[in-house]
Amino acid sequence: MSLLARIILLLEGEWTSFSTQVESVAWSFATGGHAILMVGAAAGLILAMLCYIRTTEGLTLKARTVLGVLRLVSTICLVLIAAGAVTKIHLLVKTRPELLIVIDDSQSMHVRHGEETRFKAAMQFLLESTHIENLRRTFNTPSTNTSSTLGQSGQPQHSQNLAEAVVLAASVPQRRGPPDHILLVSDGIQVGLSPLSDAAAQIGVSVSVLSFGDGSGIKDAWIRSASIPPFVYHRDPVPLSADIRSTGLEGEALLKLFYLRGETEKEVASVQVTLNGDSSAVPARIEFTAEHAGLQHYELRLAGNEDELTPLNNTLRFHLDVRPEKMKVLFIEGQPSWEYRYIKRALSADPAVEFHGLVRLPPDEWFFQGKNTRKDGQPILKNPNLGFPDSIEELTYFDTIILGDLERKIFEQAGRFALLEEFVRMRAGGLATIGGLAVYGAGNFDGTPLARLVPFQIEREKKLHLVNRFNVQLTPQGIMHPIMRLDHDPAKNEMAWNNLPWVEGGNAIRRTKSGATALLVHPTLSTQFGPRPVSAVWRCGKGRVFSSALDGTWHWALARKTEIDFHRRFWGLNVRWLSGDPRTSSGNSVILETPICEVGEPVALSTTIRDDAGGTLTEAEVIFTIVAPDQTNLVSHLKSNPAQPGRFAMSFHPATSGMHKVVVSVRLPEGSEEKKELEFFVTPSRKEFLSVKPDERALRELAEATGGTVVPIRDQEKLKIPTPETQHSRVVELTVQLWQSPGLVLLLILCLSLEWLLRKRRGLA
């Protein structure tokens, strides 16, 4: 069997393995091949004997034997091919131990290291190091890099999972077994979810490391992340917050914001940032105005320093969804009041608000303010003199309804309680209620549908009103709510609330409901449930509700002591929160839910499908097609999200940078079709540049966990790789598919040719 295995090795061209010790040989055949082999071999033997055993035309016994053997070998070759023969030969190979050199060529390895990059320093070390030359005398030293191991060759825009790369390098399928030792040349920056040392259990061999030190002496500053609003309204002030980090650099730096349009750019804002040099977060806040509607492109840039390690982490590009819609607000007030006057003034001056007002005048007439014509020419309210929208269709024209000092009997007419409840709970409308003489408990609203909508627990008690002036107090929960952010800076925001003028008084509310958030409380008055709440919010069904016990927020505008009109800002924030997301309420638009899109990071897209009446559609057929810059397409057929009916969403991980296009095809139940398109850019991954400082500690933990050592690359001569005490040997499996082996076919042709030539020489051909 050993001789046969060596013959097969010769046929396969494995000349160097001919003298290697054969451990075992195993055969396998196609279906029915074993029978074909047995019958064919027997038939070949009989054929050879019949052809030449009785031949007497001048042939010697030796000649007949040679011709018979050639005929038999030819027949066996044909039978092996017909039987689909495959043989597995296990060889006991004795070789030098193997030291696998893995070179980290990730993005962070291409930052500056002295006069060159870390990667070039690593390559130069491998080419010029006498220490490596000495190791090659003892070890076989194949090498690989992390990008080819991860299948990312030629794609520097990808970040790399170093732990995964080392694990894969130790178990590459083309290798004939694991290496004896791994030498990793790396800066130790790991972008995976788990620590680098967690890979030790999967590697299975010792890992020694040539590192780039602990990062001492490195100078660098970078933009780690930014907080981008999911959307803003056209001409809105836009608050941005960036997380700036630095190591080895202190002092002032300039953060600039640029608006990008095609090939042009324009600086729109800047702010000074104080670098602290210890890698801790430094918040940088920028506020600017969104001058253009649509999905806009911006870039943050941190002014570079010539001593910086790399400028590649000094920029961050993002999208800003600037909505052209206007929030439609209807304020219904029971009588002319200062509160109505100042809220109307605040909202009418807001470029993102379309204000409408209904005010009851003596004796019992209603005065309508605002445009009363829809885009199609139909009236917004057919009978504004009735003091309330007639139907749910009229009510849902508005995004937010503000209810003033209105008596209970007004809502008991024409089913208005039911209209409000459907508007909020089912149609996702926003509702604001404010204090007054005839509202909440003072108006006997306890037990009514309106009482069920508001976040206050409406109870009739002896004390109906707060009659003395007081300054409102912000709650710890309230300071974080979007409505209460009078200033983008948390410290300035708290100061703004503390410095607001007093209010005239309000309604006496004992407590908020479970699930509601108290925003403002009375500074001194309490009940058994805690401080008396004076404003609160909550989500009710699909809608949002804000309730205030105050009837004098207009003092914040009239008696203000600052140039900033915080009263106007408060009510602007209020209706923005109440109106919800215009991208979903309008329906059928494509939403890019990820402002910062980078290679390898998830990008979320969605669309909400609605019918003409504003209701959500769950049975529509929706297809998302993502067209990447390399012209590869990703197609996804989506179903509506059961938790958010009518919302169709997908997420994908872009593989290339550049401009992407999403095409959303919608087929509605009645058969009509429509398409929506959106273009957005994807930037190369920044993940490895969020911490460019070499992580020697992570490398040391990996080496210690596997039994290896860590040596800084500058001290490369100290690297010690242990040599195995015994001669290295391993079992190598060679699989030879004889049925398609060129050597076997060549042997067949050779045997047939020799037989024919010998027969011809003796006159038998």
Secondary structure, DSSP 8 states (H G I E B T S, - for coil): -HHHHHHHHHHHT-GGGTTSEEEEEEEE-STTHHHHHHHHHHHHHHHHHHHHSS--SS--HHHHHHHHHHHHHHHHHHHHHHTT-EEEEEEEEEE--BEEEEE--SGGGGSEETTEEHHHHHHHHHHH-HHHHHHHHHSB--EEEHHHHTT-TT-TTS---HHHHHHHHTT-TTSSS--SEEEEEE-----SSS-GGGGHHHH-SEEEEEE--S-TT--EEEEEEEE--S-EETT-EEEEEEEEEEES--EEEEEEEEEEETTEEEEEEEEEEEE-SBS--EEEEEEEE--S-EEEEEEEEE---TT-S-STTSEEEEEEEEE---EEEEEEESS--HHHHHHHHHHHT-TTEEEEEEEEETTTEEEEES--B-TTS-BS-S-GGGSS-SSHHHHTT-SEEEE-S--HHHHHGGGHHHHHHHHHHTT--EEEE---TTSGGGGT-TTSHHHHHSSB-----S--EE-S-B--EE-TTGGGSGGG-SSSSHHHHHHHHHT---B--EE----B-TT-EEEEEEEEEEETTEEEEEEEEEEETTEEEEEE-BS-TTHHHHT--SSS-HHHHHHHHHHHHHH--HHHHS-S-EEE--SS-BTTS-EEEEEE-B-TTS-B-SS-EEEEEEE-TTS-EEEEEE--BTTBTTEEEEEE---S-EEEEEEEEEE-TTS-EEEEEEEEEEB---GGGG--S--HHHHHHHHHHHT--EEEGGGGGG------SS-EEEEEEEEEEGGG-HHHHHHHHHHHHHHHHHHHHTT--
